[in-house]
Amino acid sequence: MRRFPRLTLPLILGLALALPLAACGGAASDEAAVADLDNKLVGKGSDPEINAALNDRILVDPDLTDNANVNTVKVADKPLSGAVPADSGYDGDTSIEALDSAKLMRAPKPVVVAAEDCKDCGEQRAVTLGALAADQGVTRGKGTCDAKLQYGAGWAMRMPPEFPVYPRGRVKEAGGVDGGICDIRVATFTTSAAMQDVIDYYYTRARKSGYSAEHQLRAGEHVLGGTRDNDSGAYFITFNRAPSGGTSVDIVANNGR
């Protein structure tokens, strides 16, 4: 049986001291290697072109920067909402086209219609513009025109020339039926103009175009309506104060464009 030499205390101490020295020697060699690499890169013996490239300023082309990631989808700054934007109101709105009041005829004061004489006022008023046209005799058909009415913003441009949408009015709904006994145009819009100015505008256009024009106050709603004998023309316009300011208008008329 082989015997291993017996370790003495001096030998053990010698081995213990040798281990830290070996570790320090490894660290020193690593630092020397790093210093040698730095000297090759940026020291006296390094390549001057590499030094210039490393120390030069980074140039950025703003035109190219603006085009970077143009097709990238960016995160919204706030949660998305499907709500309809609220009307901000009309106070201080200067976009409305100025009308020369000197050329407008003043509409007469409204005739107040008693509640018992107004079967299509207030809560009994027609809900749709087509039904409103039928109730007021604007359509030549009876009970069929409302179902045929087609809605779309394009109909606002085809209102009768005597009753267009008020200048710079904000169209909310428009519709119409082309030809036949249901040849009608309807439009709902708002304008920043005062109600009296809007009433005077349509009253003037009606009178100058050969229409009769009766101004009524029906359950708090201003109404202007009339007919023209030579072509069986008819119109019916309601005026209300818009919640956000200005005037809300409904127009129903036949003989559209």
Helices and strands as residue ranges (DSSP letters): H 9-42, H 48-55, H 62-66, G 101-103, E 111-113, G 115-117, G 122-124, H 129-135, H 145-148, E 150-151, G 153-158, E 170-177, G 180-182, E 184-191, H 195-208, E 214-218, E 221-228, G 229-231, E 233-241, E 247-254
